[in-house]
């Protein structure tokens, strides 16, 4: 991979990390919400982010540390989504 490809990959890995953290925020907000509309909206945002990350992460080469961190975040997000009623 050339230098530009490496920079693009690093940027994509960082984007996915941020997206996973945002999705976790949505899932936590959904789990804590008393308002059904707020719960549903955050639940949907978290699920959409989960699906997007799972699709895009196949195109990114992570370092071992990045891979471990991403796996942990996605496992936590999946647990939250299951609590919200998702089926995988």
C-alpha positions as CSV (number, residue, x, y, z in Angstrom):
1,X,0.0,0.0,0.0
2,X,1.4,3.4,-1.0
3,X,1.6,6.4,1.3
4,X,-1.7,7.8,0.1
5,X,-3.4,4.5,0.5
6,X,-2.0,4.2,4.1
7,X,-3.3,7.7,4.9
8,X,-6.7,6.9,3.5
9,X,-6.9,3.6,5.5
10,X,-5.8,5.4,8.7
11,X,-8.5,8.1,8.1
12,X,-11.1,5.4,7.4
13,X,-10.1,3.5,10.6
14,X,-10.4,6.7,12.6
15,X,-13.8,7.4,11.0
16,X,-15.1,3.9,12.0
17,X,-13.8,4.3,15.5
18,X,-15.7,7.6,15.9
19,X,-18.8,6.2,14.3
20,X,-18.7,3.2,16.7
21,X,-18.4,5.6,19.7
22,X,-21.3,7.7,18.4
23,X,-23.4,4.5,17.9
24,X,-22.7,3.5,21.5
25,X,-23.9,6.9,22.6
26,X,-27.1,6.5,20.7
27,X,-27.7,3.0,22.1
28,X,-27.0,4.2,25.7
29,X,-29.4,7.1,25.2
30,X,-32.1,4.7,23.8
31,X,-31.6,2.4,26.8
32,X,-32.0,5.2,29.3
33,X,-34.8,7.1,27.5
34,X,-38.2,7.4,29.2
35,X,-39.7,9.0,26.1
36,X,-40.7,6.3,23.5
37,X,-40.0,8.6,20.6
38,X,-36.5,9.4,21.8
39,X,-35.9,5.7,22.5
40,X,-37.0,4.7,19.0
41,X,-35.0,7.4,17.3
42,X,-31.8,6.7,19.1
43,X,-32.3,2.9,18.7
44,X,-32.8,3.4,14.9
45,X,-29.7,5.6,14.7
46,X,-27.6,3.0,16.7
47,X,-28.8,0.2,14.4
48,X,-28.1,2.2,11.2
49,X,-24.6,2.9,12.5
50,X,-24.0,-0.7,13.4
51,X,-25.0,-1.9,9.9
52,X,-22.9,0.8,8.2
53,X,-19.8,0.0,10.3
54,X,-20.1,-3.7,9.8
55,X,-20.3,-3.1,6.0
56,X,-17.4,-0.6,5.8
57,X,-15.0,-2.2,8.2
58,X,-14.3,-5.0,5.7
59,X,-12.5,-2.5,3.5
60,X,-10.2,-1.2,6.3
61,X,-7.0,-2.7,7.5
62,X,-6.7,-2.2,11.3
63,X,-3.7,-2.5,13.5
64,X,-4.1,-5.3,16.1
65,X,-4.9,-2.7,18.8
66,X,-7.5,-1.0,16.5
67,X,-9.0,-4.3,15.6
68,X,-9.4,-5.3,19.3
69,X,-10.9,-2.0,20.2
70,X,-13.3,-2.1,17.3
71,X,-14.3,-5.6,18.2
72,X,-15.0,-4.6,21.8
73,X,-17.0,-1.5,20.8
74,X,-19.1,-3.5,18.3
75,X,-19.8,-6.3,20.8
76,X,-21.0,-3.8,23.3
77,X,-23.1,-2.1,20.7
78,X,-24.6,-5.4,19.6
79,X,-25.4,-6.3,23.3
80,X,-27.2,-2.9,23.6
81,X,-29.1,-3.4,20.4
82,X,-30.2,-6.9,21.6
83,X,-31.5,-5.3,24.8
84,X,-33.4,-2.9,22.6
85,X,-35.1,-5.8,20.8
86,X,-32.9,-6.3,17.8
87,X,-32.4,-9.8,16.4
88,X,-29.1,-10.8,14.8
